[in-house]
Amino acid sequence: MSTSTLTGPPAPAPADRTAGRPATARRSRGPRGVLWLSWQQSRVAVRTMAVPAVLTVLLLIALHVLIQDRTELMRRTGCGSGESWSLECRVQYGRLEMLLRAFTDILQPAITAVPVLLGAFLGGPLLAQEYERGTLRLVLAQSVGPGRWLAARLAVPGAVVLLLSALVAGLTSWVWWSDIVHRRGAFGVFDPPFQGFTYPVLGVVPVAWSLFGLALGVLIGQLLRRTVAAVLASGAAVALAHTAMIMLRPSLWPVTDQEQPYNNTLGGFGQPPNAWLVEHGVVLADGTRMTSGECRPVADVCAAAPTSWGRYHPVSHLVPIQLVEAGLLLVLTALVVAAVFRRLTRAGI
């Protein structure tokens, strides 16, 4: 008896359920390639960035709600004007001021420091650790070109930084505009837009600084190729760049030059509300202009001057100055990224 008789005809092969489908449909779903690799390498840093960003967003929303609630309570209880305030009104205003100070004295400095932290702890180690561990040559030994790998490596953290910085900057500007400038029940604007920690958190400037800080950190990490050194040098470089921009900022837009009668109460020259006084002094009787610094040794002469002069940026210059500064930073960011690509793709990596 033959073997075929005992066993019977061979069972038909199971049907291939993927037969007839295009090759792309049979592939496993989900991101693949260098972008997937970049996400795997960046996910810890992304989560580290996302947690404080989300907390900041929640805190800004909570501050807005509390400030609006407090000002509405003051209005309903007759504390909307400063005339004949009762003890209860002063207590309510003290609580309101605590909320406003939390925004101006805590959140604003923290958000101003974000570009320095991004450059130091995200940009600096990004390539430095790849060089230090030797994983860069291993990755580039595969079929992926250096330019494609670097584009993917920068795309994930760059997109996250852009998204989170834009979200935080938008909410910060909203809280400042609605609750600081136009708040009800509080008196006096104590947070002018051009002062220290206020300007860097408003508008498009924080977004541009965050991207520039990230790019500058990547370049420094590529140059040093040591993670710890890159962290320290990147943070210092971004802080130095910020200091240089503070010195350059007054000249980003033409200033307003004005003369007025000397006002001894205002120290000689009184600029408009919320304006940024760049320079001021007096005009002597013979038409000679003296700056405030030149007046210190001869204070009596300047006090007798009939006219004072000042060069300032009115509040209407805020948006143009921010746009110019953001444009300069984006151009610098593009140049820094181009330098990183050129160094990586040339011979010898």
C-alpha positions in Angstrom: 0.0 0.0 0.0 1.4 3.3 -0.9 2.1 6.1 1.5 -0.3 8.3 -0.4 -3.1 5.9 0.2 -2.5 5.9 4.0 -2.2 9.6 4.4 -4.6 10.8 1.8 -4.1 13.7 -0.5 -2.1 16.6 1.0 -4.1 19.2 2.8 -4.4 22.5 0.8 -2.1 25.3 2.0 -3.9 27.9 4.1 -5.1 30.8 2.0 -2.8 33.9 2.1 -5.1 36.6 3.4 -2.7 39.3 2.2 -2.7 38.0 -1.3 -3.8 40.6 -3.8 -3.2 43.5 -1.4 -0.5 46.1 -2.2 2.8 45.7 -0.5 2.3 48.8 1.6 -0.9 47.4 3.1 0.9 44.2 4.4 3.5 46.3 6.3 3.0 46.8 10.0 1.3 50.0 10.9 2.9 52.9 12.7 5.9 55.2 12.1 9.0 53.6 10.7 12.4 54.7 9.5 14.5 57.6 10.7 11.5 59.5 11.9 10.5 56.6 14.2 14.1 56.3 15.4 14.2 60.1 16.1 11.0 59.8 18.1 12.4 56.9 20.1 15.6 58.9 20.9 13.7 62.1 21.7 10.7 60.8 23.7 12.3 61.2 27.1 13.2 64.8 26.3 9.8 65.5 24.8 8.1 64.2 28.0 10.4 66.2 30.1 9.5 69.3 28.2 5.8 68.5 28.0 5.3 68.2 31.8 6.4 71.7 32.8 4.7 73.2 29.8 1.4 71.6 30.6 1.7 72.7 34.3 2.5 76.2 33.1 -0.6 76.2 30.9 -2.8 75.0 33.7 -1.3 77.6 36.1 -1.9 80.4 33.6 -5.5 79.4 33.1 -6.0 79.1 36.9 -4.5 82.6 37.4 -6.8 84.1 34.8 -9.8 82.6 36.4 -8.8 83.6 39.9 -7.9 87.2 38.9 -11.2 87.7 37.0 -13.1 86.2 40.0 -11.3 88.5 42.5 -11.8 91.6 40.4 -15.4 90.8 39.8 -15.9 90.4 43.6 -14.2 93.7 44.3 -16.5 95.4 41.8 -19.7 93.9 43.3 -18.6 94.9 46.8 -18.0 98.5 45.9 -14.2 98.3 45.7 -14.1 99.3 42.1 -12.7 102.8 42.8 -10.0 104.0 45.1 -12.2 106.5 47.0 -12.8 105.7 50.7 -11.6 102.1 50.6 -12.7 100.1 53.6 -10.5 97.6 55.4 -12.2 94.7 53.5 -11.4 96.4 50.2 -7.7 96.6 51.1 -7.7 92.9 52.1 -9.3 92.0 48.8 -6.8 94.1 46.9 -4.0 92.5 48.8 -5.2 89.0 47.6 -5.5 90.3 44.1 -2.0 91.7 44.1 -0.7 88.3 45.3 -2.1 86.7 42.2 -0.7 89.4 39.9 2.7 89.1 41.6 2.7 85.4 41.1 2.4 86.1 37.3 5.0 88.9 37.2 7.5 87.7 39.7 7.4 83.9 39.3 6.0 82.9 36.0 7.6 85.6 33.9 11.2 84.9 35.1 10.7 81.2 34.7 9.4 81.5 31.1 12.2 83.9 30.3 14.7 81.2 31.3 13.2 78.6 29.0 15.4 79.3 25.9 18.5 78.9 28.1 17.3 75.6 29.5 16.3 74.3 26.0 19.8 75.2 24.7 21.5 73.6 27.6 19.5 70.4 28.3 17.9 69.7 24.9 20.0 71.2 22.2 23.5 70.7 23.7 23.2 66.9 24.3 21.3 66.2 21.1 24.4 65.5 18.9 27.1 65.7 21.6 25.9 62.4 23.1 25.8 60.8 19.7 29.5 61.7 19.1 30.5 60.8 22.6 28.9 57.3 22.5 29.9 56.6 18.9 26.3 55.9 17.9 26.4 58.5 15.1 28.8 56.5 13.0 26.8 53.4 13.6 23.6 55.1 12.4 25.2 56.6 9.4 26.8 53.3 8.4 23.3 52.1 7.5 21.4 53.0 4.3 20.3 56.4 5.7 22.1 59.5 4.5 23.5 62.0 7.0 21.3 64.8 5.8 18.1 62.7 6.1 19.1 61.4 9.5 19.8 64.9 10.8 16.6 66.3 9.4 14.6 63.7 11.2 16.7 64.0 14.4 16.0 67.7 14.6 12.4 67.6 13.3 10.8 65.9 16.4 12.3 68.1 19.2 12.0 71.2 16.9 8.3 70.6 16.3 7.6 70.0 20.0 9.5 73.2 21.0 7.6 75.2 18.4 4.2 73.9 19.5 4.8 74.2 23.3 6.5 77.6 23.1 3.7 79.0 20.9 1.1 77.7 23.3 2.8 79.1 26.4 3.6 82.4 24.7 0.0 82.8 23.5 -1.5 82.1 27.0 1.1 84.4 28.7 0.3 87.3 26.3 -3.4 86.7 26.8 -3.2 86.8 30.7 -0.9 89.9 30.6 -3.3 91.7 28.2 -6.6 90.8 29.8 -5.6 90.6 33.5 -2.6 93.0 33.9 -3.2 95.8 31.4 -7.0 95.8 31.4 -7.7 94.4 34.9 -10.5 96.0 36.9 -10.4 96.8 40.5 -6.6 97.3 40.7 -4.9 100.6 40.3 -1.9 101.5 38.2 -0.1 99.4 35.6 3.0 98.1 37.3 4.0 95.7 34.5 5.0 97.8 31.5 5.6 95.7 28.3 9.2 96.7 27.8 10.6 96.0 31.2 13.0 93.1 32.1 11.0 89.9 32.4 7.8 91.1 30.6 9.0 91.7 27.1 10.7 88.2 26.6 7.4 86.4 27.4 5.1 88.3 25.1 4.1 87.8 21.5 6.3 85.9 19.1 9.7 86.6 20.8 9.6 83.6 23.2 8.9 81.2 20.3 11.8 82.6 18.2 14.1 82.5 21.3 13.2 78.9 22.0 14.0 77.7 18.5 17.2 79.7 18.4 18.3 78.3 21.8 17.6 74.8 20.6 19.6 75.3 17.4 22.5 77.0 19.0 22.8 74.2 21.6 22.9 71.6 18.8 25.7 73.5 17.1 27.7 73.8 20.3 27.2 70.1 21.0 28.4 69.2 17.6 31.5 71.3 18.0 32.4 70.1 21.5 31.3 66.4 21.2 31.1 66.1 25.0 27.7 66.1 26.7 28.6 67.8 30.0 30.7 70.5 28.3 27.9 71.0 25.7 25.3 71.5 28.4 27.3 74.1 30.2 28.6 75.9 27.1 25.1 76.0 25.4 23.4 77.5 28.4 26.1 80.2 28.7 26.0 80.9 24.9 22.2 81.4 24.9 22.3 83.6 27.9 25.1 85.7 26.3 23.1 86.0 23.1 20.1 87.2 25.1 22.3 89.8 26.8 23.6 91.0 23.5 20.0 91.3 22.1 19.0 93.4 25.1 21.8 95.9 24.2 20.7 95.8 20.5 17.0 96.0 21.1 16.6 99.8 21.4 18.0 100.2 17.9 15.7 97.6 16.3 13.1 100.4 15.6 13.5 104.1 15.2 13.0 105.9 18.6 10.7 108.9 19.2 12.7 112.0 20.0 10.8 114.6 22.0 11.5 117.9 23.8 9.3 119.3 26.6 9.5 121.9 29.4 11.8 120.7 32.2 9.7 118.9 34.9 11.6 118.7 38.2 8.9 116.3 39.6 9.5 113.7 36.9 13.3 114.1 37.0 13.3 116.3 34.0 11.5 114.3 31.3 8.2 112.5 31.5 7.6 109.8 28.9 4.1 108.5 28.0 2.6 105.7 30.1 4.2 102.2 29.5 6.8 103.8 27.1 10.5 102.6 27.1 12.7 105.6 27.9 16.0 104.9 26.1 17.8 108.1 26.9 17.0 111.5 28.3 18.6 114.8 29.5 18.2 118.5 29.3 18.6 121.3 26.8 20.5 124.3 28.2 19.6 127.9 27.4 22.2 128.0 24.7 20.7 124.9 23.0 23.3 122.4 24.2 22.0 118.9 24.9 23.3 117.1 27.9 22.5 113.5 28.8 21.4 112.4 32.3 24.9 111.0 32.8 26.6 114.2 31.9 24.3 116.1 34.3 25.5 114.2 37.4 28.6 116.3 38.0 26.7 119.5 37.3 23.3 118.8 38.7 22.6 122.5 39.5 23.2 123.6 36.0 20.9 120.9 34.6 18.2 121.6 37.2 18.1 125.2 35.9 17.6 124.1 32.3 14.4 125.3 30.7 13.8 122.3 28.5 14.3 118.5 28.7 14.6 115.9 26.0 14.0 112.2 25.8 14.3 109.4 23.3 11.8 106.6 23.9 9.8 103.8 22.4 6.0 104.3 22.9 3.9 101.2 23.6 2.9 101.2 19.9 6.5 100.1 19.0 6.1 96.9 20.9 4.8 94.8 18.0 7.3 96.2 15.4 10.3 95.6 17.7 9.1 92.1 18.4 8.7 91.3 14.8 12.1 92.6 13.9 13.7 90.7 16.8 11.9 87.5 15.9 12.9 87.8 12.3 16.6 88.2 13.2 16.4 85.2 15.5 14.8 83.0 12.8 17.5 84.0 10.3 20.2 83.2 12.8 18.4 79.9 13.6 18.4 79.0 9.9 22.1 79.9 9.6 23.0 77.8 12.6 21.0 74.8 11.3 22.7 75.1 7.9 26.1 75.1 9.6 25.2 71.9 11.5 24.1 70.2 8.3 27.2 71.3 6.5 29.5 70.0 9.2 27.7 66.7 9.4 27.5 66.0 5.7 31.1 66.8 4.8 33.8 64.2 4.7 34.9 62.8 8.1 31.6 63.7 9.8 
